[in-house]
């Protein structure tokens, strides 16, 4: 007699809510901090470059995950999503470290370049905050084998996360001369 595999659904919502609030709140607080005075253990200006590299990897992993799922290769899709979560996690560590240690850097450009920079920056920051609960909810629905619900939210999560990872690199490229 064949018994179907039964998955026990877990309620990830409290963890997703807590992680989202703590992470977004901590990053928000960092913007108000002046940085650590006389920090000289290492050159913190290397961290934004590392952030951009990690964002680049996240973009490549997400794009690869998108191609894999379009080809209906769930195993490869899952692996690239886990890789994207890993590089995003590493990004968050270096991002928080940099913004804790270093004072905020102002964009020095003017005119239409400044307008473009601030449009990209503001949309990046707002969507980066949104991607935290979206990505966590997407993966939680996949873990719970809620495939239809996963697809519904992933249709929003994937393009937003791709945009956030790409614009993270663009923000770095545009502000890097001012570090």
Rosetta blueprint (number, residue, H / E / L):
1 X L
2 X L
3 X L
4 X L
5 X L
6 X L
7 X L
8 X L
9 X L
10 X L
11 X L
12 X L
13 X H
14 X H
15 X H
16 X H
17 X H
18 X H
19 X H
20 X H
21 X H
22 X H
23 X H
24 X H
25 X H
26 X H
27 X H
28 X H
29 X H
30 X H
31 X L
32 X L
33 X L
34 X L
35 X L
36 X L
37 X L
38 X L
39 X L
40 X L
41 X L
42 X L
43 X L
44 X L
45 X L
46 X H
47 X H
48 X H
49 X H
50 X H
51 X H
52 X H
53 X H
54 X H
55 X H
56 X H
57 X H
58 X H
59 X H
60 X H
61 X H
62 X H
63 X H
64 X H
65 X H
66 X H
67 X H
68 X H
69 X H
70 X H
71 X L
72 X L
73 X L
74 X H
75 X H
76 X H
77 X H
78 X H
79 X H
80 X H
81 X H
82 X H
83 X H
84 X H
85 X H
86 X H
87 X H
88 X H
89 X H
90 X H
91 X H
92 X H
93 X H
94 X H
95 X H
96 X H
97 X H
98 X H
99 X H
100 X H
101 X H
102 X L
103 X L
104 X L
105 X L
106 X L
107 X L
108 X L
109 X L
110 X L
111 X H
112 X H
113 X H
114 X H
115 X H
116 X H
117 X H
118 X H
119 X H
120 X H
121 X H
122 X H
123 X H
124 X H
125 X H
126 X H
127 X H
128 X H
129 X H
130 X H
131 X H
132 X H
133 X H
134 X H
135 X H
136 X H
137 X H
138 X H
139 X H
140 X H
141 X H
142 X H
143 X H
144 X L
145 X L
146 X L
147 X H
148 X H
149 X H
150 X H
151 X H
152 X H
153 X H
154 X H
155 X H
156 X H
157 X H
158 X H
159 X H
160 X H
161 X H
162 X H
163 X H
164 X H
165 X H
166 X H
167 X H
168 X H
169 X H
170 X H
171 X H
172 X H
173 X H
174 X H
175 X H
176 X H
177 X H
178 X H
179 X L
